[in-house]
Amino acid sequence: MTLRSWRRRYQVVPQTAKPGGYRRYTAENIACLATMRDLIRSGMPVYYVARAISGSRSTLLREQLAAASRELDSRTCKSLVTEALRAHCMVDTWETLC
């Protein structure tokens, strides 16, 4: 039921069904849904999580960093900033994430 409602309300998982009405989820879809679940469990409203998921990767990292900060989870905060630094330069990480 949750996947169906997220698909209808927020368009975050495959919208088209295969023959027989089945949907195929990629590894990226599953990772996206797992991230949504984790952020929602951390207290973020579903609407904001869905918006972040459907947005850019930097938006998602910001939302994850904000959730980890609220939880005072320094290990996750460090991991997210390190991930961003590996993918981008320090200036871009600071301006888009921090």
N, C-alpha and C positions, 0 to 999 in steps of 0.2 A: 504494500500500500504506500509506503513512504516513497519509493522510487517513482511510482506512478504520479503521486502528487507533486514531487519535485520536478518531474518532466513537464507536467501540465502548467504549473505555476511559474517555474523559473527557467525552463528550457536548458537544464544543465546536463542532461544525459541524451543518448541518441533519440532523435525525434521520429525517425522512420523505422518502421517494423519490417522485418523480413517476412517472406511468405509464411503463413500460419500465425502471424501476429507476434512472433518472437523478436526480441531485440538482442543484438550482439554487443557486448560491452568490451571495449578494448582495455588494455592495461592502463592506458591514460585515463579512461572513463572511471575505472575502479579506483585509481589513485585519487582522482578528483572527488569521488564520492566519499572515500575514506577521510580525506581532508575536511570535507564538509561536515561529516559526522564528528570529527574531533573538535572542530571549531565550535560547532553547536553545543557539544558537551561542555566546552570551556565557558559557555555563557553568551556567545555571540548570537544575535537574532538571525534567524534563517534567511531573511531577506538580504541582509548585509553579506552574509556568507555566500549566498548564491550570486550576488552581484560581483563579489570579489572573484569567485571561481570563474565566472563567465568573462571577466575582464582580463587584463594582462597579467603576466607572471609577477611583475613587480607589485601590482595591486594585491595579489594573493599573498606574497611575502610580507607586505605591510600588515595585512589583516592577521596573519599568523604571528608576526612579531608583536602586534598589539595584544593578541590573546595571551601569548606567552608572558608578556610583561605584566599583564593583569594578574596572572597566576604566580608571578615572581619566579618563573622558571628560567633561571639564568642559563642552564645547559641548552635549552631549546633556542633561547635568544642568541646565544653565541653561535650555535649551529646555523641558524638562519642568516645571520650577518656573514658568516664565513662562506656560506653557499653563494650569497649575493656577490661577495668580493671575488670569488673564483670566476663567476660569470661576467662580471663587469669591473670597471676600474673603481678605485676608491671614491673619486668624485661622484660618479654616477650612483654608487651605492649610497653615499651620504645624502645626495639630493633626492633620490627616489625612495629610499627605504627608511633612513634614519630621520 
